[in-house]
């Protein structure tokens, strides 16, 4: 980002650009996901039209909803731990912003370029658990408490398969830097065929499936939405929230879905890149400058595909029970991802 | 937890549950060692899983239920008392609202009881149309259950399909009776009106749509592994316990008791004119209850089809006096309603209105088993079990 589009930018300019870029990278996908998937796709799957009044085909519905939430009274229960109650939604949203910081959008278009980007991403993604647990505990509501505890148990159980699924990618790419992982996929080849590069969704398919299931659980989307469970816990840890604070939880839910889909597309679908063989590129340095503009669009497209998968499953499946979910995580996902790591390591040494 | 202390003298039905509780005893021992505190959770009166205002008081240890007690009466409307100050024809508009999803089926047993007291019999055409509307209200009721089941278990899509296809049935009921939810169409000695023109052909088309809906729900919900793992083996009611608690309808048949009032009792209605199968299931768990209801919806569409083919000609109203005075006497009539056995014990002292009416509604007995059934289950299973027992609050509280 020091020389974005061949223009030298001073440090303060870079900082402003990063903050604005971070807001865009979180809120734009969140809004798009809510409109395209939650409002429209879900409605079409359920043989109804969805919002049609606000704007053409209801496209301004989200703004109407935000306006409604902003007008609502900010209710806090009498017995609530007020300071923690107010802090919780912000912590949940904060983890989303921290997460988007490592997603690369182009050869030079990134916010931060950590050497241990994968490690960082997996670490900050669990901060949202703290926010959820705080919300559940401080609400002074039994349903919220049950929801918060369920969320904590579930998110901890699903951190492990997620980490182990990503291990395969790290072994194959030989780096934890997300930028390098993107290059390794697009510059790579499968048995000498480099027409599609080497997207790890093909070679690490088991890892991809385990990662997406873990993401589904991490996002508390159905079939793993026990912490929210509107038919039994009446929205769990969100029960006591209203108005602006509920809006933050709501944005956080869908923004995190988008950011996790971006991370998954970076790890498994080749991120911002197209297969380098199409344009005769070989390394990072030979990538054309226009990829800085095309890259974000490519990431966005791949994100929409993966979010479609997440939402499709969310709208179709019933909910697991908490103990069934734990059993699934510990008895199926973790052994499968461990086996995946072993096979990957053996093949890595063999080839 | 008395049965844990005294497993030898436990009642027969308790033994089946004993193994379930014993399998989770390790959890309980851990909790004793850690000295964890219990928690009393009030599920309801306002809760999305209680279809109205039922309150379940559950004592929890973690997520496990130690004991649970249903507390009903939050929506008691005093229909038994209200009928005493109304004339016989006026009562139907009240009792329509007992099971509000299958309203027409509520009117039938009361009108049959009144007819029994007066000694009049409705003409055959009226009986056939009554039976058709009865089965249509069963379809409207149970198809909503099939969709609602998905919502209770976290799948949000099936309920919209249920609402979509139930609408066709409600339109049929509306075009025949004038009321979508509360027809108030049954009269002593017959029906208010004959069927409108073209209604029979339209109904046949809709019955085909409803059979498609059943196939759709079966493949979307019943074939789903998560759905099966959530319902199979959850809330098992053994055969003898189901009979002890006076369950009826699909809840009883799912426990393997082959008992259906449509087939097993003499009735002026037209059920004995058609050929239908009474479905039972040996398991008695939540899945069995849902499955039996699905098959019943299918069977009801077939009953309607057969009745439409053989509907006799003639008047729809017998000769009854303008001002109805019911002679002194007592009568008990019950029918197989969508939720189970529903009956009216009507006492008349020769006035224009009943002296006393006792309403036996199915849901009240069906939820009486919940304290026995909810011991030892997890909180999400409370919702599964309540959903599969399928009660309507108006039917509990009357």
Contacts between the chains, C-beta under 8 A, distances in Angstrom:
chain1	res1	chain2	res2	distance
A	42	B	156	7.9
A	45	B	157	6.0
A	46	B	156	7.6
A	46	B	157	5.4
A	46	B	160	3.7
A	46	B	161	7.4
A	47	B	160	6.2
A	47	B	161	6.9
A	47	B	164	5.5
A	48	B	160	6.4
A	142	B	39	6.3
A	142	B	41	5.5
A	143	B	41	7.9
A	146	B	41	8.0
A	146	B	63	7.0
A	146	B	379	6.8
A	222	B	154	5.3
A	222	B	155	7.2
A	222	B	156	7.6
A	223	B	154	6.8
A	223	B	226	5.4
A	225	B	154	6.3
A	226	B	380	7.1
A	229	B	154	6.8
A	229	B	380	7.3
A	230	B	48	6.5
A	231	B	48	5.2
A	231	B	49	5.4
A	231	B	151	5.7
A	231	B	152	5.1
A	231	B	153	7.7
A	231	B	154	6.6
A	231	B	383	6.1
A	232	B	49	6.0
A	232	B	152	7.9
A	232	B	379	6.5
A	232	B	380	5.7
A	232	B	382	7.4
A	232	B	383	4.5
A	233	B	379	7.9
A	234	B	47	6.7
A	234	B	48	6.4
A	315	B	156	6.4
A	315	B	157	5.7
A	316	B	155	7.0
A	316	B	157	6.3
A	316	B	220	7.8
A	317	B	154	7.6
A	317	B	155	6.1
A	317	B	224	6.9
A	317	B	226	5.8
A	318	B	150	6.4
A	318	B	153	4.0
A	318	B	154	4.8
A	318	B	155	4.0
A	318	B	221	7.4
A	318	B	224	6.3
A	318	B	226	5.0
A	318	B	227	5.0
A	318	B	230	6.4
A	319	B	153	5.9
A	319	B	154	2.7
A	319	B	155	7.5
A	319	B	226	7.3
A	319	B	230	7.5
A	319	B	380	7.5
A	320	B	226	5.9
A	320	B	229	7.6
A	320	B	230	7.5
A	321	B	229	7.8
A	321	B	230	6.3
A	321	B	378	6.4
A	321	B	380	4.8
A	321	B	381	7.2
A	322	B	63	6.7
A	322	B	378	7.4
A	322	B	380	7.0
A	323	B	378	6.9
A	324	B	229	6.0
A	324	B	230	7.8
